[in-house]
Amino acid sequence: MSERIVGIWELLLMALVHALLPSQRRARHKRRLQRRRRHALWLAVHGIDVGPRRIHGVVVRA
């Protein structure tokens, strides 16, 4: 009986971990995008124009 309970707990724990992984990936992606925007802003403040690659969802060519 106790082996069965342990097995159920392991399954629940695995399900919880797998449920949280996509949200961590999404959060990491958001942080990466924010870091890119901040870097572009920092460069612009110091007089280096990198220009936007995407304006309102449309890719802009240089």
C-alpha positions as CSV (number, residue, x, y, z in Angstrom):
1,M,0.0,0.0,0.0
2,S,2.8,2.5,0.9
3,E,4.5,1.7,-2.4
4,R,1.4,2.7,-4.2
5,I,1.1,6.0,-2.3
6,V,4.8,6.8,-3.1
7,G,4.1,6.0,-6.8
8,I,1.1,8.4,-6.8
9,W,3.1,11.1,-5.1
10,E,5.9,10.7,-7.7
11,L,3.4,11.0,-10.5
12,L,1.9,14.1,-9.0
13,L,5.3,15.7,-8.5
14,M,6.3,15.0,-12.1
15,A,3.0,16.4,-13.3
16,L,3.6,19.6,-11.3
17,V,7.2,20.0,-12.5
18,H,6.1,19.6,-16.1
19,A,3.3,22.1,-15.7
20,L,5.7,24.7,-14.4
21,L,8.4,24.3,-17.1
22,P,6.5,26.2,-19.9
23,S,5.9,29.2,-17.7
24,Q,9.6,29.3,-16.8
25,R,10.5,29.2,-20.5
26,R,8.1,32.0,-21.2
27,A,9.5,34.1,-18.3
28,R,13.0,33.5,-19.6
29,H,12.0,34.6,-23.0
30,K,10.4,37.8,-21.7
31,R,13.5,38.6,-19.7
32,R,15.7,38.1,-22.8
33,L,13.5,40.5,-24.8
34,Q,13.5,43.1,-22.1
35,R,17.3,42.8,-21.8
36,R,17.6,43.4,-25.6
37,R,15.4,46.5,-25.4
38,R,17.4,47.9,-22.5
39,H,20.6,47.3,-24.4
40,A,19.3,49.1,-27.4
41,L,18.2,52.0,-25.2
42,W,21.6,52.1,-23.5
43,L,23.4,52.3,-26.9
44,A,21.0,55.0,-28.1
45,V,21.7,57.1,-25.0
46,H,25.4,56.9,-25.7
47,G,24.9,57.9,-29.4
48,I,25.0,54.6,-31.1
49,D,22.0,54.0,-33.4
50,V,21.2,50.3,-33.7
51,G,17.7,51.0,-35.0
52,P,14.7,48.8,-34.4
53,R,14.5,45.5,-36.1
54,R,10.7,45.2,-35.6
55,I,8.2,48.1,-35.5
56,H,4.7,47.1,-34.4
57,G,5.3,43.5,-35.3
58,V,6.7,44.2,-38.8
59,V,10.3,43.4,-39.5
60,V,12.2,46.5,-40.7
61,R,15.1,46.1,-43.1
62,A,18.2,48.3,-42.7
